[in-house]
Each structure stands twice: as structure tokens, then as C-alpha cells.
Amino acid sequence: MKRFLKGIAIIPLFLLLTLILVTPVQALGNPVKISTSANQTVFPQTVADSNGYLHLVWMEVATETEIWGGHQNPGILYSRGNGDTWSTPLKISENTGFAEIPSLAADSANTVHVVWDDETYGTSGRVAYKTRASGGTWSAIETLPLPTGALFGWNSRVATDNTNAPHVAFSSGSLAGDSIYWTRKVSGAWTPPELVSKDVAGNNITDTQWSDLHQDNSGNIHLIYQSWGQGVFYRKFSAGSWSTPVLVSANAGYTRMAITPGGEVFVTWHNGNTNAIDVRWTQSGGTWQPETTLATNAAFSFFGFPIMGVTTDSKERAHVGWGEKDAGNLIDLRYRSFVPGSGWQAVQDVDLDNNDADSPVVYPDKWDNQH
């Protein structure tokens, strides 16, 4: 196995839930099964384009107990939703090796950019990139460059700027440890990967594996990355350069990030010391607010990972959701919404009554429906 994967969670099928977050009324749509195979589905990621279509990618493995990597798996699949139906899943990877951990973004031309990690292009894996034009045509697969001396590229995230250029953050390194690197496509070519996982003093961090990358409406790129020894850090790419790293929390693990249309940042995480769901966010154009605890009894999946997510809407509100077990030991969805000027609202409860839930993501469409 090429590396130790922290945070892997496998689900037997993917469910889409539409949650309209309009306090005090919540409407929860019926779950829809999108995958059509008998395989196990992992790491679903979804994004909405400007026309309101939902685009979904995920990876599949034959069984949840199979060895991770070192063989051919079913690969990376894609489906598009129009609000009523989902298209037949399409395999977009051409993997003869193991393909994993997809990410996607939609630009202003409604081109969908997808990245994933694929051992087809290197024994230890390389980051693969592919696009879907608004008319449905897929590009050929490209492989991203590796940093000098690096053995692999994996756990990639993609976002686009206001020129529709893709930016990709990914983990790479050697036996000495992993760091987060960043590259973008300029005039048809990928720039040399730049190490961006640094501490507040500018020192390189070599114990990072997980990151998240999002764009705001102004085309700025927001990055968080997690160091297992130092916590979670935040940086922003604007006007051609990266900001000084900010230590969001020294206690953070398994983080999620969302950006409001106005560019405010919301980062939520599970606090391993207290079993709480905590959050930090910016207001007034980037001023970080103190850590706030939203819940104290977060549920974990069968695989031992916290069930949590964060999203925003067009009214600059944020919504942090998490799983909690009810009296029957089943998992329900609970969430709290942040309203500018009013702060964090009371806990809302949605009785899902699930036995288990893994790898959750939540994403808004153009009408502020949360999926």
C-alpha cells in the first residue's frame, strides 16, 4: 500500500437528499439512488452549474474490504442531474490501475473540471484531470506534473478562477512525508507545482495529506490544509500570490470549508479532544471570528470518521450539519445556520434514522436548495 489513508469511508450506495434551509420550515426530499452497480461507492462530490444542473462524481470499489490500491478498480464515475432525473453513470477514468478520491468544479462557461488520483500513470499514483464542456463533450485525460523528486500525487482538489483557469491542490512528497502542492493551468500548460503547506512563520509542513480548495465569486482561490501535528491552516490566492498562512485551529481534524458569494470563509471540523463540532469563520471582509462549538456529541460512521459538512447560500448564510445518534441508536441529521447580523441559530433536527452514513458532502444549487 503506497500510503496510509486517514479518513477513508465507504458507503454501499449514494443518496441525494434535497434540504431547503428556510427557517423555520425544512423540506427534505426523498433519497435517490444514483449509482447503478453493485459496487461500493466512495467519496461522492457534487457541484451545481449556473443553469442549475447538478454534476456528481464518485469512485467505486468492488467490496468495502478489498485492499486499497495496487490493482484495477471500477474507477471514477459521473452523472448529471436536471432536478428530476439523473443520467446513467458514465465511467470517465480509463484506469488500468487504482483510481480514487475525485473532486470537481464548474466554471462560468459551465465547463466541469474533474481531478482524481490514478495509479495507471505511475505505480504510486498521479493526479489525472479531465473536463466536460457544457454541451457534454469530454476532453482527453491529462496528468499533472509532479514536484521535483516527488514519488506520487494524490488527494487532489480543483477550483477555477474568474478566467475559468483550473487550480489544483494535491498531496505529494517522498518517504520523508507529504506536503500540499498547488498548480494552475496557464495558456494551456500546467505551472510547476508550488509547495503551499506552510505554517504561520513560513516553514514548510511535511505531515499534511488532506486539503480543500474553493473559489469565490470574485475568482479568488481559498485553501485549507490539515497537519496532523499542527492543526488546520488557511491561505487565499488573490492578485497572483498566496496570503500568509493563518492557523485556524490547533485542535482541528477532518475539516470542511465553504465560501459565501461575498468571499467569507467558513471552516468546520471535529475536535478529537472533546468530540465536538467546532467552527471558525470570517466576517467584515476577512476578519476571523473566535472558535465556536456547535455540537458536543457528534456521531461517527462505522469506519470511525465524524459525519459532518458545511455549505453556504446566496444570502451569505452558512449551514453546518452533523450526525447524531437518537434514542434508537440511529443517525439523524442536525444542523445550525449562521445568519449575518444574528449569529448562529438554534439546532434544527431532521429525522433520517440511518444505520450508517459515510463521506457526506452538501452543496447548494442556484435556488439555494441544499443537496
Helices and strands as residue ranges (DSSP letters): E 10-11, E 15-16, E 19-22, E 25-28, E 32-33, E 40-48, E 54-61, E 75-81, E 90-91, E 99-106, E 112-118, G 119-121, E 126-132, E 142-143, E 152-160, E 166-174, E 177-186, E 189-190, E 194-195, E 208-215, E 221-227, E 231-238, E 241-242, E 246-249, E 252-259, E 265-271, E 276-283, E 287-288, E 292-295, E 308-312, E 318-325, E 331-339, E 343-344, E 348-354, E 369-370
